Each structure stands twice: as structure tokens, then as C-alpha cells.
Amino acid sequence: MIRVGIVGATGMVGQRYITLLEGHPWFTVTCVAASAQSAGVSYAESVKGRWHMSEPIPKNVGKLKVVDAMNIDEIARSCDFVFSAVEMPDKEKVKQLEESLAAAGLPVISSGSAHRWTEDVPMLLPEINSDHTKMIDAQRKKRGWKKGFIVVKPNCSIQSFLTPIYALQQAGYEVDRLSVVTMQAISGAGYPGVPSLDMVDNIVPFIGGEEEKTETEPLKILSEIKKEKFVLTNNLTITAACNRVPVSDGHTACVSISFKKKKPTKEQIISIWKSFSSVPQKLKLPMAPKQAIIYLEEDNRPQPKKDRGSEHGMAISVGRLRECNLLDFKFVGLSHNTIRGAAGGGILNAELLVKQGYIK
């Protein structure tokens, strides 16, 4: 078993990591780290009264003593790599913490946004850009790190539409324009999140930074690596409007797409989605969905309540594919934001890195 540390273990994403890692065939949690205020007591004691998962705290994790996240040496002694689920408004402090962990010899798989635009840090969505891990070699060389490195996962709003778009591109149909309207769950705001009086009987048509992330992060995910640098794709334009809706979990995206040259039929698109398989499926990674994209024929699907849990929360559900009066086609996509979009996506990244030999 590979020893795992979770930094930011008391937050919502950290808690989700702990529940998803229970019984994992490769990984075992041996270190939980958090702020100095939470450190020094058992994990069960540190989250007493603020455990937000429906599953109970795993007994082996509940007994672990919480380490101060700034105690880099102790964390490095306790595990082989770490998941970073640190939730701090000061992104520079998050950057410094993750870099300190990597410098101490730990691979860092981050769910946060602090390093998403760092020039030598891969932003991984394994079904799309598993080859971007080769940037790790350049990152280590540049920074003088022998074993440690940093990889990140993209923003949770992107998961619900980008893999279906990539599947079409891989089939030879180049998409050049996207219009995306997201309806994002309240759990995406963390805990305590959005005040209840703002969300009950309401929709909030603004989420700070989400539209910019939705419009720009896919360009890095779809980029090429040339001379040890990411060269952003310049043939895709995305416009996004992001809304917070009173749903507990599950981000929904209403997407209109335009094809540059060849335009597939509706039947061809559905066939491409149903047959899509990529690196995580071929490697049979434990966290990978067997069916990466699930197409639902019913007119009223996908729905967060009914479909967010598909393939243990790791599949992308799509539906309502039809012709668009403005562009070419439109569809609805759905992903589980705290599983596929956060902790589950981080675990899938770690599994890929194990298979590629970067985590040992």
C-alpha cells in the first residue's frame, strides 16, 4: 500500500478524500494535516460537530493525530505523497505550502486553484491530457526537486462538458466555439457556503471567478507541450455564464457547440459519446468510470438528483442533444462536483501517476 497524506483534511474536500479512499486497493491514509487550530488532537476530535459527509469517519483515520500543515518534515516522514485540499483565500500561501511539500520530496496532487496557471504545473483531466504528466520532468529539473512535484486538477465546472467535447474532437470533428451556461451546486462553495436566505427560492447569477475559469482552463487542458512549455490551444473560443442554484451536489451545463468544418449528425455524436474510452479506462484505474460518458435518451435528463452518482460519481452524464438555431448542436451535461470535480478527480490523477511511475 502507498501511504497517503491529506493536507486540508478537515475541510469539505478533505473529508470527501477520506471517504473515497476508504478501502482503496492501492492507497492508505497515514497522515492528516490541517491548520494549527485543528492540530494536536485526533482527527475524529478535530471534526467533531463539523463532519459533513453522510458516511461515518473511517475508524483508522479517526484515530490519526492531526498534524500542523506547516510541519513539513513530519508530513514528509508520514507518507509517500499528499493530496492538497487546502482552502485558504490567500493563494500565495497555498502556493508556498504546496511548493514546500514538493521540495521535501512529496508528490503533491492538488484540488485547489493556486497552481493551475503556474507555467510548469500540469492541469490534469486524465481522459483528455494524460500525456501532460511529462511536464513533471521539466518541473523537477527547473526547481531542483528529485522526488517531489505538483500537479493540479481543473475547476469543477469544466468536468460537465469538456470530456464530451474532447471525444468529438478525437473523432475528427473540430469544435471551434462553445457557449456554456452552468447551474452549479451549493456544495461547490464549501462550508458554510452560500447563506441559506440567498439560496432558498433563488438563483444567484454570479460566482466569483467561475466564468473566467470555465472560459480559459480548457485551453490549457487541450494545449500542446513544446520546448517544455504549454502552448495554449488557439482554435477554441468559449463564452460562459455561471449560476449558483439550490442543488446540494452536481454541476449542470447547458452547452451550444459550433463545428469548424465537418459537422457530424446527431446519431454520430451519440455514437461517439457512447463508445468513448480513454487512458483511465484502458489502464483500468480503480477510480475510473467504466463508461466515461453516459448518454441519456429521456427528454428530461440528466438531472442532478438522479444522475450525479453514476459510476460512483465519476461519469459525465449528457442528454438533450438537438440542433441549435444559433450554432450547430446543443446538449446538457452533468458531473458530480465534489467527487468527479474535486476529490475523486484528484484520486484518479494519483492513480494515473502511479501507473506512469511518478508515484512509488
C-alpha positions in Angstrom: 0.0 0.0 0.0 1.1 3.5 -0.8 1.0 5.9 2.2 -1.2 8.9 1.6 -1.3 12.3 3.4 -4.2 14.7 3.1 -3.4 18.4 3.7 -6.5 20.4 4.5 -8.1 17.2 5.8 -10.8 18.9 8.0 -12.4 20.8 5.1 -15.2 19.5 2.9 -12.9 18.4 0.1 -10.5 16.8 2.6 -13.4 15.0 4.2 -14.5 13.7 0.7 -11.0 12.4 0.1 -11.1 10.5 3.3 -14.5 8.8 2.5 -13.4 8.0 -1.1 -10.1 6.5 0.0 -11.7 4.1 2.5 -11.0 0.6 1.1 -8.9 1.9 -1.8 -6.8 -1.0 -3.2 -3.6 1.0 -3.6 -3.7 3.8 -1.1 -4.0 4.0 2.7 -4.3 7.3 4.6 -1.5 7.6 7.1 -1.4 11.4 7.7 -4.0 14.1 8.1 -2.9 17.7 8.3 -4.8 20.9 8.8 -4.4 24.4 10.4 -2.6 24.9 13.7 -6.1 25.4 15.4 -7.1 21.8 14.4 -3.7 20.2 15.1 -2.7 18.1 18.1 -5.8 16.1 18.6 -7.3 13.0 16.9 -9.0 13.6 13.5 -12.3 12.5 15.0 -12.0 15.1 17.7 -10.9 17.8 15.2 -14.0 17.4 13.1 -16.5 16.8 15.9 -19.6 18.7 15.1 -18.5 19.6 11.6 -18.3 16.3 9.8 -20.3 16.9 6.6 -20.2 13.6 4.9 -23.1 11.1 5.0 -20.6 8.2 5.6 -19.1 7.8 9.1 -15.4 8.7 9.7 -13.3 5.6 8.9 -12.0 4.3 12.2 -8.4 4.1 11.2 -8.4 7.8 10.1 -10.4 9.0 13.1 -7.6 7.8 15.4 -4.9 9.6 13.5 -3.4 12.7 15.2 -3.9 15.8 13.1 -0.5 17.4 12.1 0.0 21.1 11.7 0.1 21.7 7.9 3.2 23.9 8.3 5.1 21.0 9.9 6.5 19.8 6.5 9.1 17.4 7.9 6.5 15.5 9.9 4.2 15.2 6.9 7.1 14.1 4.7 8.0 11.3 7.2 4.4 10.1 7.4 3.5 9.5 3.8 4.7 8.8 0.2 2.6 11.6 -1.4 -0.1 14.1 -0.5 -3.5 15.3 -1.7 -3.7 19.0 -1.1 -7.2 20.1 -0.3 -6.2 23.4 1.4 -8.9 26.0 1.4 -7.4 29.5 2.0 -8.3 32.8 0.4 -4.6 33.7 0.2 -3.5 31.8 -2.9 0.2 32.7 -2.5 0.2 31.0 0.9 -1.3 27.9 -0.7 1.4 28.0 -3.4 4.2 28.3 -0.9 2.8 25.4 1.1 2.4 23.1 -1.9 5.9 24.0 -3.1 7.4 23.3 0.3 5.8 19.9 0.4 7.2 19.1 -3.1 10.6 20.4 -2.2 10.6 18.0 0.8 10.3 15.1 -1.7 6.5 14.6 -1.8 4.4 14.4 -5.0 1.5 16.9 -4.5 -1.8 16.3 -6.1 -3.8 19.4 -5.6 -7.5 20.0 -5.9 -7.1 23.8 -5.5 -6.6 26.6 -8.0 -3.4 28.2 -6.7 -1.1 26.5 -9.2 -3.4 26.0 -12.2 -1.7 28.7 -14.2 1.8 28.0 -12.9 3.8 27.6 -16.2 5.4 24.2 -15.4 2.4 22.6 -13.5 0.2 20.2 -15.4 -3.6 20.7 -15.1 -4.8 17.1 -15.5 -8.1 15.6 -16.7 -6.8 12.1 -17.4 -9.3 11.2 -20.1 -8.0 14.2 -22.1 -4.4 15.0 -21.3 -2.7 12.1 -19.6 0.5 12.9 -21.6 0.8 16.3 -19.8 2.5 14.5 -16.9 5.7 14.5 -18.9 6.0 18.2 -17.8 6.8 16.8 -14.3 10.3 16.0 -15.6 10.8 19.7 -16.7 9.3 20.9 -13.4 11.7 18.9 -11.3 14.7 19.9 -13.4 13.8 23.6 -13.2 13.2 23.6 -9.4 15.8 21.1 -8.4 13.3 18.6 -7.0 14.3 14.9 -7.1 11.1 13.2 -6.0 8.5 15.9 -5.4 6.3 17.6 -7.9 3.0 19.4 -8.2 0.0 18.5 -10.4 -3.5 20.1 -10.2 -6.9 19.2 -11.4 -9.2 21.8 -13.2 -12.1 23.7 -11.9 -15.2 21.6 -11.1 -17.4 23.5 -13.6 -15.4 22.2 -16.5 -15.9 18.5 -15.9 -19.5 18.5 -17.0 -18.8 19.4 -20.7 -15.2 19.2 -21.7 -14.8 15.4 -22.0 -17.8 15.2 -24.4 -16.3 18.0 -26.5 -12.9 16.3 -26.5 -14.5 13.0 -27.6 -15.9 14.7 -30.7 -12.5 16.3 -31.5 -10.8 13.0 -31.2 -13.3 11.5 -33.6 -12.2 14.2 -36.2 -14.9 16.8 -35.7 -13.2 20.1 -34.6 -15.2 22.2 -32.3 -14.3 25.9 -32.5 -16.9 27.7 -30.4 -18.8 26.9 -27.2 -21.5 28.7 -25.3 -21.8 27.4 -21.8 -24.3 28.2 -19.1 -23.7 26.4 -15.8 -26.0 25.7 -12.9 -23.7 24.9 -10.1 -24.5 23.2 -6.8 -24.1 25.0 -3.4 -21.6 22.4 -2.2 -19.1 24.0 -4.7 -18.9 26.9 -2.4 -17.6 24.8 0.5 -18.9 25.0 4.0 -20.8 27.0 5.3 -21.0 28.2 1.7 -23.8 30.5 0.4 -26.1 31.8 3.1 -29.5 30.0 3.2 -31.5 33.1 2.7 -29.6 33.8 -0.5 -30.3 30.3 -1.9 -33.8 29.2 -0.8 -36.3 30.1 -3.6 -33.5 31.7 -5.6 -30.7 31.6 -8.2 -27.6 33.6 -7.9 -26.3 34.6 -11.4 -22.7 35.2 -10.3 -19.9 33.0 -8.8 -16.7 34.9 -8.4 -14.0 33.8 -10.9 -16.1 30.8 -12.3 -16.7 32.3 -15.7 -13.1 33.1 -16.3 -12.0 29.6 -15.2 -14.7 28.0 -17.4 -13.5 30.0 -20.4 -9.8 29.7 -20.0 -8.8 26.4 -18.2 -9.9 24.2 -21.1 -7.3 26.0 -23.3 -4.5 24.7 -21.0 -6.0 21.2 -20.7 -6.2 21.0 -24.6 -2.7 22.6 -25.0 0.4 21.1 -26.6 3.8 20.9 -24.9 6.6 22.4 -26.9 10.1 23.0 -25.7 9.0 22.2 -22.1 6.2 24.8 -22.2 2.4 24.6 -22.5 1.2 26.2 -25.8 -2.5 27.0 -25.3 -4.9 25.9 -28.0 -6.0 28.9 -30.1 -8.7 27.3 -32.1 -11.4 27.2 -29.4 -13.5 30.1 -28.1 -15.7 29.7 -25.0 -18.2 32.1 -23.5 -19.6 31.2 -20.1 -22.3 32.3 -17.7 -22.1 30.6 -14.3 -25.0 30.5 -11.8 -25.4 29.1 -8.3 -28.6 27.1 -7.9 -30.3 25.4 -4.8 -29.0 21.9 -5.5 -26.8 20.1 -3.0 -24.4 18.3 -5.4 -24.0 18.2 -9.2 -23.0 20.8 -11.6 -25.1 21.1 -14.8 -24.0 22.8 -18.0 -26.2 23.8 -21.0 -23.8 23.9 -23.9 -24.1 25.0 -27.5 -21.4 24.0 -29.9 -20.1 25.0 -33.3 -18.0 22.8 -35.6 -15.3 24.4 -37.7 -15.5 22.3 -40.8 -17.1 18.8 -40.8 -20.4 18.6 -38.9 -21.5 15.2 -37.6 -25.1 14.0 -37.4 -26.9 13.7 -34.1 -26.6 9.9 -34.4 -22.9 10.1 -35.0 -22.4 12.3 -31.9 -24.3 10.0 -29.7 -22.4 7.0 -31.0 -19.1 8.8 -30.4 -20.1 9.6 -26.8 -21.3 6.1 -26.0 -18.1 4.4 -27.4 -15.6 6.9 -25.9 -12.9 5.3 -23.9 -9.5 6.8 -22.9 -6.4 6.2 -20.8 -8.1 5.7 -17.4 -10.4 3.0 -18.8 -7.6 1.3 -20.7 -5.4 1.2 -17.6 -8.4 0.1 -15.5 -7.6 2.7 -12.8 -9.7 1.9 -9.7 -11.4 5.3 -9.6 -12.1 5.4 -13.4 -15.7 5.1 -14.6 -16.1 2.1 -16.9 -18.4 4.3 -19.1 -16.8 7.7 -19.2 -19.7 9.4 -20.9 -23.2 8.2 -20.4 -25.9 9.4 -22.9 -29.4 9.5 -21.5 -32.3 9.2 -24.0 -35.0 10.7 -21.9 -36.0 14.3 -22.7 -35.8 15.4 -19.0 -32.3 14.0 -18.2 -29.7 14.4 -16.9 -30.8 15.6 -13.5 -28.5 16.2 -10.5 -30.7 14.2 -8.1 -31.0 11.2 -10.4 -27.7 11.1 -12.3 -24.9 12.7 -10.3 -24.0 9.3 -8.7 -23.5 7.5 -12.0 -20.3 5.3 -12.0 -19.8 6.2 -8.3 -19.9 9.9 -9.1 -17.1 9.7 -11.7 -19.1 9.6 -15.0 -20.2 12.5 -17.2 -23.9 12.3 -18.0 -25.2 14.0 -21.1 -28.6 14.3 -22.7 -31.0 16.5 -24.7 -28.8 16.6 -27.8 -30.5 18.5 -30.5 -29.8 21.0 -33.3 -29.2 24.6 -32.3 -30.7 27.6 -34.1 -27.6 29.8 -33.4 -24.7 27.3 -33.5 -24.8 23.7 -34.7 -25.9 21.5 -31.7 -26.7 21.9 -28.1 -26.8 19.5 -25.1 -27.0 19.2 -21.3 -24.0 17.9 -19.3 -23.8 16.9 -15.7 -21.0 15.9 -13.3 -20.7 15.4 -9.5 -18.8 18.4 -8.4 -17.3 17.1 -5.1 -16.4 13.7 -6.5 -15.5 13.9 -10.2 -14.9 17.6 -9.9 -12.8 17.5 -6.7 -11.6 14.6 -4.5 -12.5 11.8 -6.9 -10.7 13.6 -9.8 -7.7 14.0 -7.6 -7.6 10.3 -6.7 -7.9 9.5 -10.4 -4.9 11.8 -11.1 -2.9 10.0 -8.4 -3.7 6.6 -9.9 -2.5 7.7 -13.3 0.7 8.9 -11.8 1.3 5.6 -10.1 0.8 3.7 -13.3 3.2 6.1 -15.1 5.8 5.6 -12.3 5.8 9.1 -10.9 4.4 8.0 -7.5 6.1 5.0 -6.0 
